[in-house]
């Protein structure tokens, strides 16, 4: 019994230390299941499976806590075109394991999804979270770029210097923090250009996002439709310093202060790696 007491204390101390190192990461997704295109066309979309689940699995495997949220608290939608082994190194087993984890989490279930609204996140308090991650798919182009609630959250994380990671189309969410956000987006939709606000919190940051070249190469997937504007152009117009890869579709991650941005689906795992390093 005398030996058990120190052993038990050591185990409890180790458990407490492990918990103390665990971070609480907020993953923000879009409510949208489509993207409105030009000329009234609509593209069915959502989040990309690998862009969400590769970082989520890495965070979970490292022992970190994750909370999921969307602007309105609706269950997010997976883009069916992303359920493809091509996004998992052509490894069918890896695709299946990540799809199984998504099913286990019940994120896309209309009745059982654990997703919170951003209003509820604000009530809980931004201080409860150590980092935020926003995956891509075209859906963020529908609502995250104009969400006032997301703008308040990202502004707080910027002020606190907390890790803010985004991948592929996800970095378009940074526009939610723009002063006069609605007017900027309307100008982009109309003219494909807009005056850069002088007081934007991310002005001058080095950032990546899916490139115009990559959008052009992938536009056949829109079935003849045309996006209202490309995220690279919009972020450059807003005032970021854009950084691209040397070859389209190759991984590219750019880190500048609290921002960790990945260019395309191939960048998701590296974004997760950098985020994990920040949380250590």
NUSE-589796 format. One record per residue (C-alpha): y, z, x; chain; residue in one letter. Coordinates in nm, 4 decimals, always signed. Layout:
<c2: Y c3: Z c1: X chain: A res: A>
...
// end
This chain:
<c2: +0.0000 c3: +0.0000 c1: +0.0000 chain: A res: X>
<c2: +0.2348 c3: +0.0760 c1: +0.2894 chain: A res: X>
<c2: +0.1818 c3: -0.2777 c1: +0.4188 chain: A res: X>
<c2: +0.2360 c3: -0.4335 c1: +0.0770 chain: A res: X>
<c2: +0.5842 c3: -0.2942 c1: +0.0287 chain: A res: X>
<c2: +0.7431 c3: -0.4681 c1: +0.3311 chain: A res: X>
<c2: +0.5479 c3: -0.7845 c1: +0.2535 chain: A res: X>
<c2: +0.6693 c3: -0.7864 c1: -0.1063 chain: A res: X>
<c2: +1.0255 c3: -0.7248 c1: +0.0082 chain: A res: X>
<c2: +1.0021 c3: -1.0125 c1: +0.2548 chain: A res: X>
<c2: +0.8720 c3: -1.2488 c1: -0.0135 chain: A res: X>
<c2: +1.1493 c3: -1.1468 c1: -0.2532 chain: A res: X>
<c2: +1.4097 c3: -1.1894 c1: +0.0212 chain: A res: X>
<c2: +1.2800 c3: -1.5365 c1: +0.1043 chain: A res: X>
<c2: +1.2822 c3: -1.6312 c1: -0.2656 chain: A res: X>
<c2: +1.6368 c3: -1.5027 c1: -0.3061 chain: A res: X>
<c2: +1.7511 c3: -1.6928 c1: +0.0034 chain: A res: X>
<c2: +1.5975 c3: -2.0157 c1: -0.1283 chain: A res: X>
<c2: +1.7719 c3: -1.9693 c1: -0.4624 chain: A res: X>
<c2: +2.1001 c3: -1.8945 c1: -0.2880 chain: A res: X>
<c2: +2.0800 c3: -2.2317 c1: -0.1147 chain: A res: X>
<c2: +2.0089 c3: -2.4219 c1: -0.4360 chain: A res: X>
<c2: +2.3026 c3: -2.6193 c1: -0.5703 chain: A res: X>
<c2: +2.3851 c3: -2.7136 c1: -0.9279 chain: A res: X>
<c2: +2.4462 c3: -3.0873 c1: -0.9603 chain: A res: X>
<c2: +2.6001 c3: -3.2510 c1: -1.2663 chain: A res: X>
<c2: +2.4697 c3: -3.6012 c1: -1.3374 chain: A res: X>
<c2: +2.7033 c3: -3.7988 c1: -1.5628 chain: A res: X>
<c2: +2.5790 c3: -4.1066 c1: -1.7499 chain: A res: X>
<c2: +2.7253 c3: -4.3417 c1: -2.0066 chain: A res: X>
<c2: +2.6705 c3: -4.3082 c1: -2.3808 chain: A res: X>
<c2: +2.6727 c3: -4.6877 c1: -2.4094 chain: A res: X>
<c2: +2.3698 c3: -4.9075 c1: -2.4681 chain: A res: X>
<c2: +2.5680 c3: -5.2299 c1: -2.4256 chain: A res: X>
<c2: +2.8633 c3: -5.3894 c1: -2.2490 chain: A res: X>
<c2: +3.1233 c3: -5.5862 c1: -2.4416 chain: A res: X>
<c2: +3.1832 c3: -5.9181 c1: -2.2675 chain: A res: X>
<c2: +3.4511 c3: -6.1830 c1: -2.3110 chain: A res: X>
<c2: +3.4549 c3: -6.4011 c1: -2.6217 chain: A res: X>
<c2: +3.2861 c3: -6.1365 c1: -2.8357 chain: A res: X>
<c2: +2.9522 c3: -6.1508 c1: -2.6547 chain: A res: X>
<c2: +2.7493 c3: -5.8339 c1: -2.5995 chain: A res: X>
<c2: +2.5084 c3: -5.7513 c1: -2.3168 chain: A res: X>
<c2: +2.2368 c3: -5.4865 c1: -2.3814 chain: A res: X>
<c2: +2.2399 c3: -5.2419 c1: -2.0912 chain: A res: X>
<c2: +2.2375 c3: -4.8764 c1: -1.9883 chain: A res: X>
<c2: +2.1622 c3: -4.6975 c1: -1.6608 chain: A res: X>
<c2: +1.9448 c3: -4.8468 c1: -1.3862 chain: A res: X>
<c2: +1.6178 c3: -4.6590 c1: -1.3521 chain: A res: X>
<c2: +1.6143 c3: -4.6346 c1: -0.9732 chain: A res: X>
<c2: +1.9848 c3: -4.5533 c1: -0.9494 chain: A res: X>
<c2: +1.9330 c3: -4.2492 c1: -1.1692 chain: A res: X>
<c2: +1.5833 c3: -4.1347 c1: -1.0859 chain: A res: X>
<c2: +1.5628 c3: -4.1789 c1: -0.7071 chain: A res: X>
<c2: +1.8528 c3: -3.9355 c1: -0.6486 chain: A res: X>
<c2: +1.7376 c3: -3.7078 c1: -0.9326 chain: A res: X>
<c2: +1.3876 c3: -3.6839 c1: -0.7840 chain: A res: X>
<c2: +1.5283 c3: -3.6198 c1: -0.4369 chain: A res: X>
<c2: +1.7546 c3: -3.3428 c1: -0.5699 chain: A res: X>
<c2: +1.4711 c3: -3.1833 c1: -0.7656 chain: A res: X>
<c2: +1.2331 c3: -3.2036 c1: -0.4713 chain: A res: X>
<c2: +1.4941 c3: -3.0218 c1: -0.2603 chain: A res: X>
<c2: +1.5074 c3: -2.7408 c1: -0.5177 chain: A res: X>
<c2: +1.8470 c3: -2.8142 c1: -0.6670 chain: A res: X>
<c2: +1.9322 c3: -2.7597 c1: -1.0335 chain: A res: X>
<c2: +2.0466 c3: -3.0591 c1: -1.2387 chain: A res: X>
<c2: +2.2412 c3: -3.0794 c1: -1.5629 chain: A res: X>
<c2: +2.2843 c3: -3.4123 c1: -1.7406 chain: A res: X>
<c2: +2.5899 c3: -3.5106 c1: -1.9427 chain: A res: X>
<c2: +2.7507 c3: -3.8083 c1: -2.1173 chain: A res: X>
<c2: +3.1006 c3: -3.8279 c1: -2.2686 chain: A res: X>
<c2: +2.9765 c3: -3.7709 c1: -2.6251 chain: A res: X>
<c2: +2.6454 c3: -3.5991 c1: -2.5481 chain: A res: X>
<c2: +2.4304 c3: -3.8835 c1: -2.6781 chain: A res: X>
<c2: +2.0977 c3: -3.9697 c1: -2.5177 chain: A res: X>
<c2: +2.1575 c3: -4.2397 c1: -2.2545 chain: A res: X>
<c2: +1.9740 c3: -4.5730 c1: -2.2498 chain: A res: X>
<c2: +1.7765 c3: -4.7225 c1: -1.9638 chain: A res: X>
<c2: +1.8504 c3: -5.0860 c1: -1.8853 chain: A res: X>
<c2: +1.5095 c3: -5.2466 c1: -1.9460 chain: A res: X>
<c2: +1.5673 c3: -5.5062 c1: -1.6749 chain: A res: X>
<c2: +1.5758 c3: -5.2225 c1: -1.4184 chain: A res: X>
<c2: +1.2230 c3: -5.1053 c1: -1.5011 chain: A res: X>
<c2: +1.0902 c3: -5.3278 c1: -1.2271 chain: A res: X>
<c2: +0.9059 c3: -5.2530 c1: -0.9039 chain: A res: X>
<c2: +1.1541 c3: -5.4759 c1: -0.7189 chain: A res: X>
<c2: +1.3965 c3: -5.1819 c1: -0.7302 chain: A res: X>
<c2: +1.1334 c3: -4.9530 c1: -0.5791 chain: A res: X>
<c2: +1.0420 c3: -5.1531 c1: -0.2707 chain: A res: X>
<c2: +0.7908 c3: -5.3550 c1: -0.4756 chain: A res: X>
<c2: +0.5856 c3: -5.0365 c1: -0.4986 chain: A res: X>
<c2: +0.4299 c3: -5.0176 c1: -0.8473 chain: A res: X>
<c2: +0.3197 c3: -4.6567 c1: -0.7910 chain: A res: X>
<c2: +0.6747 c3: -4.5521 c1: -0.7025 chain: A res: X>
<c2: +0.8096 c3: -4.7250 c1: -1.0120 chain: A res: X>
<c2: +0.5531 c3: -4.5457 c1: -1.2257 chain: A res: X>
<c2: +0.6209 c3: -4.2022 c1: -1.0774 chain: A res: X>
<c2: +0.9949 c3: -4.2324 c1: -1.1377 chain: A res: X>
<c2: +0.9419 c3: -4.3667 c1: -1.4910 chain: A res: X>
<c2: +0.7041 c3: -4.0757 c1: -1.5571 chain: A res: X>
<c2: +0.9663 c3: -3.8266 c1: -1.4398 chain: A res: X>
<c2: +1.2230 c3: -3.9839 c1: -1.6715 chain: A res: X>
<c2: +0.9780 c3: -3.9473 c1: -1.9607 chain: A res: X>
<c2: +0.9084 c3: -3.5860 c1: -1.8610 chain: A res: X>
<c2: +1.2798 c3: -3.5030 c1: -1.8672 chain: A res: X>
<c2: +1.3140 c3: -3.6624 c1: -2.2153 chain: A res: X>
<c2: +1.6616 c3: -3.7887 c1: -2.1224 chain: A res: X>
<c2: +1.6454 c3: -4.0963 c1: -2.3422 chain: A res: X>
<c2: +1.4930 c3: -3.9199 c1: -2.6431 chain: A res: X>
<c2: +1.7215 c3: -3.9360 c1: -2.9460 chain: A res: X>
<c2: +1.5919 c3: -3.5986 c1: -3.0672 chain: A res: X>
<c2: +1.4925 c3: -3.4098 c1: -2.7508 chain: A res: X>
<c2: +1.7387 c3: -3.5183 c1: -2.4829 chain: A res: X>
<c2: +1.8841 c3: -3.2247 c1: -2.2860 chain: A res: X>
<c2: +2.2087 c3: -3.4164 c1: -2.2273 chain: A res: X>
<c2: +2.5319 c3: -3.2248 c1: -2.2847 chain: A res: X>
<c2: +2.8693 c3: -3.3637 c1: -2.3849 chain: A res: X>
<c2: +3.1495 c3: -3.3549 c1: -2.1300 chain: A res: X>
<c2: +3.3379 c3: -3.1299 c1: -2.3724 chain: A res: X>
<c2: +3.0531 c3: -2.8786 c1: -2.3433 chain: A res: X>
<c2: +3.0591 c3: -2.9111 c1: -1.9635 chain: A res: X>
<c2: +3.4305 c3: -2.8306 c1: -1.9720 chain: A res: X>
<c2: +3.3576 c3: -2.5233 c1: -2.1848 chain: A res: X>
<c2: +3.0909 c3: -2.4066 c1: -1.9406 chain: A res: X>
<c2: +3.3410 c3: -2.4530 c1: -1.6599 chain: A res: X>
<c2: +3.3554 c3: -2.7030 c1: -1.3758 chain: A res: X>
<c2: +3.3136 c3: -2.4117 c1: -1.1345 chain: A res: X>
<c2: +2.9467 c3: -2.3887 c1: -1.2346 chain: A res: X>
<c2: +2.8749 c3: -2.7184 c1: -1.0579 chain: A res: X>
<c2: +2.8636 c3: -2.7934 c1: -0.6876 chain: A res: X>
<c2: +2.8520 c3: -3.1743 c1: -0.7009 chain: A res: X>
<c2: +2.8582 c3: -3.4653 c1: -0.9428 chain: A res: X>
<c2: +2.6541 c3: -3.7841 c1: -0.9361 chain: A res: X>
<c2: +2.7165 c3: -4.0995 c1: -1.1431 chain: A res: X>
<c2: +2.4574 c3: -4.3815 c1: -1.1375 chain: A res: X>
<c2: +2.5222 c3: -4.7420 c1: -1.2286 chain: A res: X>
<c2: +2.3919 c3: -5.0076 c1: -1.4569 chain: A res: X>
<c2: +2.6606 c3: -5.1950 c1: -1.6491 chain: A res: X>
<c2: +2.7072 c3: -4.9135 c1: -1.9041 chain: A res: X>
<c2: +2.9785 c3: -4.7216 c1: -1.7099 chain: A res: X>
<c2: +3.1962 c3: -5.0329 c1: -1.7514 chain: A res: X>
<c2: +3.1892 c3: -4.9704 c1: -2.1271 chain: A res: X>
<c2: +3.3050 c3: -4.6091 c1: -2.1481 chain: A res: X>
<c2: +3.3146 c3: -4.4029 c1: -1.8281 chain: A res: X>
<c2: +3.6151 c3: -4.5873 c1: -1.6840 chain: A res: X>
<c2: +3.8306 c3: -4.4779 c1: -1.9806 chain: A res: X>
<c2: +3.6882 c3: -4.1321 c1: -2.0565 chain: A res: X>
<c2: +3.9652 c3: -3.8674 c1: -2.0513 chain: A res: X>
<c2: +3.7044 c3: -3.5911 c1: -2.0258 chain: A res: X>
<c2: +3.5496 c3: -3.7531 c1: -1.7191 chain: A res: X>
<c2: +3.8951 c3: -3.7998 c1: -1.5720 chain: A res: X>
<c2: +3.9602 c3: -3.4255 c1: -1.5995 chain: A res: X>
<c2: +3.6237 c3: -3.3440 c1: -1.4418 chain: A res: X>
<c2: +3.6663 c3: -3.5820 c1: -1.1478 chain: A res: X>
<c2: +4.0224 c3: -3.4621 c1: -1.0917 chain: A res: X>
<c2: +3.8980 c3: -3.1041 c1: -1.0675 chain: A res: X>
<c2: +3.6211 c3: -3.2028 c1: -0.8244 chain: A res: X>
<c2: +3.8786 c3: -3.3911 c1: -0.6166 chain: A res: X>
<c2: +4.1077 c3: -3.0895 c1: -0.6062 chain: A res: X>
<c2: +3.8187 c3: -2.8645 c1: -0.5037 chain: A res: X>
<c2: +3.6805 c3: -3.1140 c1: -0.2517 chain: A res: X>
<c2: +3.3363 c3: -3.1084 c1: -0.4157 chain: A res: X>
<c2: +3.0889 c3: -3.3891 c1: -0.3366 chain: A res: X>
<c2: +3.1376 c3: -3.6768 c1: -0.5793 chain: A res: X>
<c2: +2.8660 c3: -3.9444 c1: -0.5502 chain: A res: X>
<c2: +2.8579 c3: -4.2748 c1: -0.7380 chain: A res: X>
<c2: +2.6506 c3: -4.5899 c1: -0.7013 chain: A res: X>
<c2: +2.6643 c3: -4.9611 c1: -0.7967 chain: A res: X>
<c2: +2.8806 c3: -4.9871 c1: -1.1145 chain: A res: X>
<c2: +2.9177 c3: -4.6076 c1: -1.1171 chain: A res: X>
<c2: +3.2333 c3: -4.6014 c1: -0.8994 chain: A res: X>
<c2: +3.4244 c3: -4.7723 c1: -1.1815 chain: A res: X>
<c2: +3.4304 c3: -4.4208 c1: -1.3325 chain: A res: X>
<c2: +3.6947 c3: -4.3299 c1: -1.0737 chain: A res: X>
<c2: +3.9431 c3: -4.5232 c1: -1.2886 chain: A res: X>
<c2: +3.9131 c3: -4.2486 c1: -1.5517 chain: A res: X>
<c2: +4.1489 c3: -4.0411 c1: -1.3330 chain: A res: X>
<c2: +4.4230 c3: -4.3063 c1: -1.3312 chain: A res: X>
<c2: +4.7602 c3: -4.2173 c1: -1.4756 chain: A res: X>
<c2: +4.8225 c3: -4.4523 c1: -1.7707 chain: A res: X>
<c2: +4.4545 c3: -4.5436 c1: -1.7607 chain: A res: X>
<c2: +4.4444 c3: -4.7385 c1: -2.0875 chain: A res: X>
<c2: +4.7351 c3: -4.9634 c1: -1.9893 chain: A res: X>
<c2: +4.5751 c3: -5.0381 c1: -1.6528 chain: A res: X>
<c2: +4.2413 c3: -5.1365 c1: -1.8089 chain: A res: X>
<c2: +4.4131 c3: -5.3516 c1: -2.0710 chain: A res: X>
<c2: +4.6036 c3: -5.5387 c1: -1.7995 chain: A res: X>
<c2: +4.2812 c3: -5.5944 c1: -1.6052 chain: A res: X>
<c2: +4.1102 c3: -5.7318 c1: -1.9151 chain: A res: X>
<c2: +4.4006 c3: -5.9637 c1: -1.9884 chain: A res: X>
<c2: +4.5201 c3: -6.0738 c1: -1.6443 chain: A res: X>
<c2: +4.2495 c3: -5.9629 c1: -1.3968 chain: A res: X>
<c2: +4.5229 c3: -5.7779 c1: -1.2140 chain: A res: X>
<c2: +4.7349 c3: -5.4692 c1: -1.2734 chain: A res: X>
<c2: +5.0019 c3: -5.2795 c1: -1.0792 chain: A res: X>
<c2: +4.8629 c3: -4.9977 c1: -0.8662 chain: A res: X>
<c2: +4.9901 c3: -4.6543 c1: -0.9699 chain: A res: X>
<c2: +5.1586 c3: -4.4752 c1: -0.6803 chain: A res: X>
<c2: +5.0243 c3: -4.1339 c1: -0.7779 chain: A res: X>
<c2: +4.6497 c3: -4.2029 c1: -0.8114 chain: A res: X>
<c2: +4.4346 c3: -3.9320 c1: -0.6530 chain: A res: X>
<c2: +4.2005 c3: -4.1846 c1: -0.4874 chain: A res: X>
<c2: +4.4696 c3: -4.4208 c1: -0.3575 chain: A res: X>
<c2: +4.3825 c3: -4.5221 c1: -0.0015 chain: A res: X>
<c2: +4.0248 c3: -4.3938 c1: -0.0148 chain: A res: X>
<c2: +3.7563 c3: -4.6098 c1: +0.1438 chain: A res: X>
<c2: +3.5180 c3: -4.6962 c1: -0.1396 chain: A res: X>
<c2: +3.2373 c3: -4.9374 c1: -0.2161 chain: A res: X>
<c2: +3.1049 c3: -5.0664 c1: -0.5478 chain: A res: X>
<c2: +2.8971 c3: -5.3674 c1: -0.6486 chain: A res: X>
<c2: +3.0779 c3: -5.6594 c1: -0.4883 chain: A res: X>
<c2: +3.2312 c3: -5.9616 c1: -0.6572 chain: A res: X>
<c2: +2.9830 c3: -6.1759 c1: -0.4642 chain: A res: X>
<c2: +2.6905 c3: -5.9765 c1: -0.5997 chain: A res: X>
<c2: +2.8319 c3: -5.9931 c1: -0.9531 chain: A res: X>
<c2: +2.8584 c3: -6.3703 c1: -0.9201 chain: A res: X>
<c2: +2.4995 c3: -6.3961 c1: -0.7982 chain: A res: X>
<c2: +2.3756 c3: -6.1802 c1: -1.0865 chain: A res: X>
<c2: +2.5862 c3: -6.3280 c1: -1.3681 chain: A res: X>
<c2: +2.2961 c3: -6.5393 c1: -1.4959 chain: A res: X>
<c2: +2.1511 c3: -6.2134 c1: -1.6298 chain: A res: X>
<c2: +2.4434 c3: -6.1992 c1: -1.8749 chain: A res: X>
<c2: +2.2962 c3: -6.4981 c1: -2.0609 chain: A res: X>
<c2: +2.6086 c3: -6.7079 c1: -2.0290 chain: A res: X>
<c2: +2.8477 c3: -6.4220 c1: -2.0979 chain: A res: X>
<c2: +3.1350 c3: -6.3189 c1: -1.8735 chain: A res: X>
<c2: +3.2456 c3: -5.9687 c1: -1.7812 chain: A res: X>
<c2: +3.6053 c3: -5.8833 c1: -1.8654 chain: A res: X>
<c2: +3.6659 c3: -5.8028 c1: -1.4976 chain: A res: X>
<c2: +3.4675 c3: -5.7062 c1: -1.1910 chain: A res: X>
<c2: +3.4722 c3: -5.3471 c1: -1.0657 chain: A res: X>
<c2: +3.5538 c3: -5.4425 c1: -0.7055 chain: A res: X>
<c2: +3.8713 c3: -5.6190 c1: -0.8190 chain: A res: X>
<c2: +3.9718 c3: -5.3345 c1: -1.0502 chain: A res: X>
<c2: +3.9276 c3: -5.0657 c1: -0.7858 chain: A res: X>
<c2: +4.1170 c3: -5.2712 c1: -0.5294 chain: A res: X>
<c2: +4.3983 c3: -5.3265 c1: -0.7775 chain: A res: X>
<c2: +4.4081 c3: -4.9511 c1: -0.8389 chain: A res: X>
<c2: +4.4514 c3: -4.8842 c1: -0.4684 chain: A res: X>
<c2: +4.1210 c3: -4.8201 c1: -0.2866 chain: A res: X>
<c2: +4.0281 c3: -4.9707 c1: +0.0493 chain: A res: X>
<c2: +3.7144 c3: -5.1675 c1: -0.0370 chain: A res: X>
<c2: +3.4230 c3: -5.1697 c1: +0.2083 chain: A res: X>
<c2: +3.1372 c3: -5.4179 c1: +0.1574 chain: A res: X>
<c2: +2.8003 c3: -5.4797 c1: +0.3180 chain: A res: X>
<c2: +2.7360 c3: -5.7675 c1: +0.5605 chain: A res: X>
<c2: +2.4687 c3: -5.9225 c1: +0.3377 chain: A res: X>
<c2: +2.4594 c3: -5.9073 c1: -0.0447 chain: A res: X>
<c2: +2.2103 c3: -5.6626 c1: -0.1969 chain: A res: X>
<c2: +2.1619 c3: -5.4688 c1: +0.1276 chain: A res: X>
<c2: +2.2210 c3: -5.0927 c1: +0.1173 chain: A res: X>
<c2: +2.5772 c3: -4.9863 c1: +0.1885 chain: A res: X>
<c2: +2.7119 c3: -4.6335 c1: +0.1587 chain: A res: X>
<c2: +3.0732 c3: -4.5374 c1: +0.2269 chain: A res: X>
<c2: +3.1852 c3: -4.1771 c1: +0.2717 chain: A res: X>
<c2: +3.5499 c3: -4.0736 c1: +0.2589 chain: A res: X>
<c2: +3.6390 c3: -3.7087 c1: +0.2113 chain: A res: X>
<c2: +3.4571 c3: -3.5869 c1: -0.1017 chain: A res: X>
<c2: +3.3601 c3: -3.9365 c1: -0.2178 chain: A res: X>
<c2: +3.0151 c3: -4.0828 c1: -0.1489 chain: A res: X>
<c2: +2.9869 c3: -4.4361 c1: -0.2887 chain: A res: X>
<c2: +2.6933 c3: -4.6769 c1: -0.2813 chain: A res: X>
<c2: +2.7317 c3: -5.0500 c1: -0.3354 chain: A res: X>
<c2: +2.4209 c3: -5.1587 c1: -0.5258 chain: A res: X>
<c2: +2.0730 c3: -5.0503 c1: -0.6432 chain: A res: X>
<c2: +1.9413 c3: -5.0606 c1: -0.2854 chain: A res: X>
<c2: +2.1979 c3: -4.7941 c1: -0.1913 chain: A res: X>
<c2: +2.0740 c3: -4.5227 c1: -0.4294 chain: A res: X>
<c2: +1.8353 c3: -4.3529 c1: -0.1876 chain: A res: X>
<c2: +2.0898 c3: -4.3420 c1: +0.0941 chain: A res: X>
<c2: +2.3514 c3: -4.1998 c1: -0.1429 chain: A res: X>
<c2: +2.0999 c3: -3.9287 c1: -0.2339 chain: A res: X>
<c2: +2.0373 c3: -3.8560 c1: +0.1352 chain: A res: X>
<c2: +2.4083 c3: -3.8157 c1: +0.2093 chain: A res: X>
<c2: +2.4568 c3: -3.5995 c1: -0.1003 chain: A res: X>
<c2: +2.1679 c3: -3.3742 c1: +0.0020 chain: A res: X>
<c2: +2.3205 c3: -3.3352 c1: +0.3481 chain: A res: X>
<c2: +2.6480 c3: -3.2281 c1: +0.1878 chain: A res: X>
<c2: +2.4649 c3: -2.9689 c1: -0.0224 chain: A res: X>
<c2: +2.2808 c3: -2.8097 c1: +0.2718 chain: A res: X>
// end
